[in-house]
Amino acid sequence: MKYILIVCAIIILSWFLYSLYRFFTLLHISRNLVEESFAYSQAPTNSTKRILIIGDSLGVGVGASSPSNSIAGRFAKDNPWAEIRNLSVSGAKIRDGLTTIKILKDTETYDLTLIQLGANDITRLTSDKDINRDLKELLTIAKLHSNRVIFLTSGNVGHAPIFPFPINYYYTARSNRLISLFQKISEDNDVLYINLNYPRRDDPFLKNIDLYYAPDLFHVSDASYEFWYQRILKALNLPSKT
């Protein structure tokens, strides 16, 4: 019996050390992806519409093969005469988005404002109280600058393959709860919310990890940005360009 316990302890320790090594290796890859990325914007002469994007690394397009394959880049390709102002910053939380939108002049208006935040509030344990306060104010200000405001966050953060057990299940539960909160706050403030959260068994990203995830297994790939972009077009009742 003693030997069985020793073997079990060795197996558990080995699994723990491997999980730790794997996580920090992927984290290093993630940092490199962030450093290589920048928020895509464009400012054509005599633009016919204006689009504002405020987000985190997913608003930047981290994990995309090129900035043109980010959501901002896809909007730019489909709207070459639109001004795309992308104020996304990797690592941003909802509070950071609020700080960002406050830099806008009172006279600035946009045909569409896309806000993609919340993932870092999930992983970095922002309190419900702070989320309630900051997101309400962020959406209120956004509506002063645009008649069409969309809020979305990533899919379920806990499903990202970077996270080992049991952290993945903790983040899954926290994502489910906070994404429901994001949606409620958006709807209470008459802002269109796009829900990208799926049950684990139905999550299309988990069904094809190689296709939808970037090499760090946390950020996402071109296929994911295309998937999200099509959801945005559908929510806006715009035709797919594919």
C-alpha positions as a Python dict, from the first residue, in 0.01 Angstrom:
ca = {
    (1, 'M'): (0, 0, 0),
    (2, 'K'): (285, 235, 85),
    (3, 'Y'): (442, 182, -259),
    (4, 'I'): (112, 251, -433),
    (5, 'L'): (84, 581, -247),
    (6, 'I'): (441, 671, -342),
    (7, 'V'): (374, 594, -708),
    (8, 'C'): (55, 801, -700),
    (9, 'A'): (242, 1089, -537),
    (10, 'I'): (512, 1075, -806),
    (11, 'I'): (250, 1073, -1082),
    (12, 'I'): (65, 1370, -930),
    (13, 'L'): (388, 1565, -878),
    (14, 'S'): (502, 1489, -1233),
    (15, 'W'): (167, 1606, -1373),
    (16, 'F'): (184, 1923, -1164),
    (17, 'L'): (538, 2007, -1276),
    (18, 'Y'): (454, 1937, -1640),
    (19, 'S'): (140, 2155, -1619),
    (20, 'L'): (344, 2436, -1465),
    (21, 'Y'): (614, 2408, -1732),
    (22, 'R'): (353, 2399, -2011),
    (23, 'F'): (165, 2700, -1873),
    (24, 'F'): (472, 2923, -1844),
    (25, 'T'): (597, 2814, -2187),
    (26, 'L'): (263, 2913, -2341),
    (27, 'L'): (266, 3236, -2141),
    (28, 'H'): (603, 3324, -2295),
    (29, 'I'): (461, 3259, -2643),
    (30, 'S'): (163, 3477, -2555),
    (31, 'R'): (384, 3768, -2453),
    (32, 'N'): (569, 3744, -2783),
    (33, 'L'): (241, 3750, -2976),
    (34, 'V'): (133, 4062, -2787),
    (35, 'E'): (463, 4238, -2855),
    (36, 'E'): (437, 4161, -3228),
    (37, 'S'): (82, 4297, -3264),
    (38, 'F'): (-59, 4646, -3306),
    (39, 'A'): (-411, 4788, -3328),
    (40, 'Y'): (-510, 4832, -3692),
    (41, 'S'): (-654, 5172, -3788),
    (42, 'Q'): (-712, 5361, -4111),
    (43, 'A'): (-795, 5722, -4197),
    (44, 'P'): (-883, 5767, -4567),
    (45, 'T'): (-930, 6114, -4706),
    (46, 'N'): (-1297, 6215, -4727),
    (47, 'S'): (-1414, 5915, -4524),
    (48, 'T'): (-1784, 5833, -4554),
    (49, 'K'): (-1828, 5674, -4211),
    (50, 'R'): (-1648, 5647, -3880),
    (51, 'I'): (-1598, 5332, -3671),
    (52, 'L'): (-1455, 5332, -3321),
    (53, 'I'): (-1310, 5020, -3161),
    (54, 'I'): (-1217, 4999, -2794),
    (55, 'G'): (-1086, 4667, -2670),
    (56, 'D'): (-817, 4448, -2521),
    (57, 'S'): (-577, 4216, -2705),
    (58, 'L'): (-870, 4075, -2901),
    (59, 'G'): (-954, 4426, -3019),
    (60, 'V'): (-589, 4463, -3117),
    (61, 'G'): (-602, 4133, -3303),
    (62, 'V'): (-335, 3940, -3114),
    (63, 'G'): (-300, 3594, -3270),
    (64, 'A'): (-409, 3701, -3618),
    (65, 'S'): (-158, 3631, -3894),
    (66, 'S'): (-164, 4001, -3988),
    (67, 'P'): (-342, 4315, -3860),
    (68, 'S'): (-569, 4303, -4167),
    (69, 'N'): (-716, 3977, -4036),
    (70, 'S'): (-822, 4130, -3703),
    (71, 'I'): (-1180, 4249, -3660),
    (72, 'A'): (-1067, 4607, -3727),
    (73, 'G'): (-880, 4491, -4037),
    (74, 'R'): (-1186, 4306, -4165),
    (75, 'F'): (-1403, 4614, -4118),
    (76, 'A'): (-1140, 4812, -4309),
    (77, 'K'): (-1134, 4567, -4602),
    (78, 'D'): (-1514, 4575, -4631),
    (79, 'N'): (-1533, 4952, -4577),
    (80, 'P'): (-1230, 5105, -4752),
    (81, 'W'): (-1374, 5457, -4726),
    (82, 'A'): (-1445, 5432, -4353),
    (83, 'E'): (-1228, 5582, -4084),
    (84, 'I'): (-1136, 5304, -3841),
    (85, 'R'): (-1013, 5439, -3509),
    (86, 'N'): (-886, 5149, -3303),
    (87, 'L'): (-798, 5242, -2945),
    (88, 'S'): (-759, 4884, -2824),
    (89, 'V'): (-473, 4798, -2587),
    (90, 'S'): (-357, 4449, -2495),
    (91, 'G'): (-431, 4370, -2133),
    (92, 'A'): (-706, 4631, -2105),
    (93, 'K'): (-990, 4582, -1858),
    (94, 'I'): (-1330, 4749, -1862),
    (95, 'R'): (-1190, 5023, -1638),
    (96, 'D'): (-918, 5092, -1897),
    (97, 'G'): (-1181, 5113, -2171),
    (98, 'L'): (-1363, 5372, -1964),
    (99, 'T'): (-1045, 5575, -1926),
    (100, 'T'): (-986, 5551, -2301),
    (101, 'I'): (-1332, 5666, -2407),
    (102, 'K'): (-1305, 5968, -2179),
    (103, 'I'): (-1029, 6109, -2401),
    (104, 'L'): (-1280, 6164, -2684),
    (105, 'K'): (-1387, 6519, -2750),
    (106, 'D'): (-1752, 6594, -2678),
    (107, 'T'): (-1809, 6666, -3047),
    (108, 'E'): (-1671, 6334, -3174),
    (109, 'T'): (-1934, 6105, -3323),
    (110, 'Y'): (-1915, 5761, -3483),
    (111, 'D'): (-2147, 5556, -3701),
    (112, 'L'): (-2054, 5247, -3500),
    (113, 'T'): (-1872, 5186, -3173),
    (114, 'L'): (-1750, 4835, -3105),
    (115, 'I'): (-1636, 4755, -2751),
    (116, 'Q'): (-1464, 4421, -2692),
    (117, 'L'): (-1363, 4393, -2327),
    (118, 'G'): (-1413, 4173, -2022),
    (119, 'A'): (-1173, 3881, -2067),
    (120, 'N'): (-908, 4043, -1849),
    (121, 'D'): (-1168, 4127, -1586),
    (122, 'I'): (-1247, 3755, -1574),
    (123, 'T'): (-888, 3637, -1547),
    (124, 'R'): (-769, 3917, -1319),
    (125, 'L'): (-1062, 3888, -1078),
    (126, 'T'): (-1225, 4230, -1110),
    (127, 'S'): (-1508, 4255, -859),
    (128, 'D'): (-1872, 4253, -966),
    (129, 'K'): (-1913, 4593, -804),
    (130, 'D'): (-1635, 4749, -1013),
    (131, 'I'): (-1765, 4583, -1331),
    (132, 'N'): (-2116, 4716, -1269),
    (133, 'R'): (-1995, 5069, -1208),
    (134, 'D'): (-1738, 5090, -1487),
    (135, 'L'): (-1931, 4911, -1760),
    (136, 'K'): (-2245, 5119, -1703),
    (137, 'E'): (-2043, 5440, -1729),
    (138, 'L'): (-1849, 5314, -2033),
    (139, 'L'): (-2168, 5228, -2222),
    (140, 'T'): (-2337, 5553, -2121),
    (141, 'I'): (-2049, 5758, -2261),
    (142, 'A'): (-2025, 5539, -2573),
    (143, 'K'): (-2390, 5613, -2653),
    (144, 'L'): (-2318, 5986, -2640),
    (145, 'H'): (-2074, 5939, -2928),
    (146, 'S'): (-2258, 5680, -3134),
    (147, 'N'): (-2614, 5566, -3206),
    (148, 'R'): (-2492, 5211, -3266),
    (149, 'V'): (-2292, 5057, -2984),
    (150, 'I'): (-2200, 4689, -2962),
    (151, 'F'): (-2044, 4520, -2662),
    (152, 'L'): (-1888, 4176, -2672),
    (153, 'T'): (-1627, 3982, -2486),
    (154, 'S'): (-1437, 3669, -2581),
    (155, 'G'): (-1587, 3326, -2558),
    (156, 'N'): (-1559, 3140, -2230),
    (157, 'V'): (-1209, 3216, -2100),
    (158, 'G'): (-1200, 2892, -1901),
    (159, 'H'): (-1220, 2693, -2224),
    (160, 'A'): (-883, 2827, -2344),
    (161, 'P'): (-649, 2525, -2357),
    (162, 'I'): (-369, 2720, -2189),
    (163, 'F'): (-529, 2669, -1848),
    (164, 'P'): (-464, 2341, -1662),
    (165, 'F'): (-713, 2164, -1438),
    (166, 'P'): (-863, 2285, -1204),
    (167, 'I'): (-796, 2648, -1305),
    (168, 'N'): (-985, 2593, -1630),
    (169, 'Y'): (-1302, 2495, -1446),
    (170, 'Y'): (-1274, 2788, -1208),
    (171, 'Y'): (-1245, 3031, -1501),
    (172, 'T'): (-1527, 2851, -1681),
    (173, 'A'): (-1763, 2910, -1390),
    (174, 'R'): (-1646, 3271, -1350),
    (175, 'S'): (-1685, 3335, -1725),
    (176, 'N'): (-2040, 3198, -1727),
    (177, 'R'): (-2138, 3424, -1438),
    (178, 'L'): (-1970, 3742, -1559),
    (179, 'I'): (-2071, 3704, -1922),
    (180, 'S'): (-2432, 3688, -1801),
    (181, 'L'): (-2361, 4008, -1605),
    (182, 'F'): (-2208, 4178, -1911),
    (183, 'Q'): (-2515, 4089, -2113),
    (184, 'K'): (-2758, 4215, -1849),
    (185, 'I'): (-2577, 4547, -1808),
    (186, 'S'): (-2567, 4591, -2188),
    (187, 'E'): (-2936, 4516, -2232),
    (188, 'D'): (-3032, 4739, -1937),
    (189, 'N'): (-2847, 5022, -2111),
    (190, 'D'): (-2998, 4953, -2457),
    (191, 'V'): (-2666, 4836, -2599),
    (192, 'L'): (-2648, 4541, -2837),
    (193, 'Y'): (-2463, 4251, -2676),
    (194, 'I'): (-2317, 3965, -2878),
    (195, 'N'): (-2291, 3648, -2671),
    (196, 'L'): (-1994, 3435, -2778),
    (197, 'N'): (-2020, 3196, -2483),
    (198, 'Y'): (-2102, 2829, -2548),
    (199, 'P'): (-2133, 2529, -2317),
    (200, 'R'): (-1807, 2335, -2311),
    (201, 'R'): (-1953, 2042, -2504),
    (202, 'D'): (-2081, 2273, -2780),
    (203, 'D'): (-1794, 2522, -2802),
    (204, 'P'): (-1686, 2527, -3169),
    (205, 'F'): (-1341, 2655, -3067),
    (206, 'L'): (-1279, 2350, -2849),
    (207, 'K'): (-1394, 2117, -3125),
    (208, 'N'): (-1109, 2240, -3346),
    (209, 'I'): (-834, 2386, -3129),
    (210, 'D'): (-575, 2387, -3409),
    (211, 'L'): (-804, 2595, -3629),
    (212, 'Y'): (-936, 2849, -3379),
    (213, 'Y'): (-653, 2908, -3131),
    (214, 'A'): (-321, 3089, -3172),
    (215, 'P'): (3, 2907, -3075),
    (216, 'D'): (-23, 3026, -2714),
    (217, 'L'): (-361, 2844, -2681),
    (218, 'F'): (-508, 3157, -2522),
    (219, 'H'): (-544, 3415, -2796),
    (220, 'V'): (-723, 3324, -3115),
    (221, 'S'): (-648, 3273, -3482),
    (222, 'D'): (-766, 3421, -3812),
    (223, 'A'): (-1053, 3170, -3819),
    (224, 'S'): (-1178, 3295, -3483),
    (225, 'Y'): (-1166, 3660, -3585),
    (226, 'E'): (-1359, 3571, -3898),
    (227, 'F'): (-1614, 3377, -3688),
    (228, 'W'): (-1660, 3677, -3454),
    (229, 'Y'): (-1671, 3924, -3742),
    (230, 'Q'): (-1953, 3731, -3906),
    (231, 'R'): (-2144, 3736, -3578),
    (232, 'I'): (-2102, 4114, -3564),
    (233, 'L'): (-2228, 4157, -3923),
    (234, 'K'): (-2527, 3939, -3843),
    (235, 'A'): (-2606, 4142, -3530),
    (236, 'L'): (-2592, 4461, -3738),
    (237, 'N'): (-2811, 4304, -4010),
    (238, 'L'): (-2531, 4352, -4260),
    (239, 'P'): (-2463, 4099, -4540),
    (240, 'S'): (-2169, 3865, -4509),
    (241, 'K'): (-1880, 3960, -4734),
    (242, 'T'): (-1751, 3604, -4769),
}
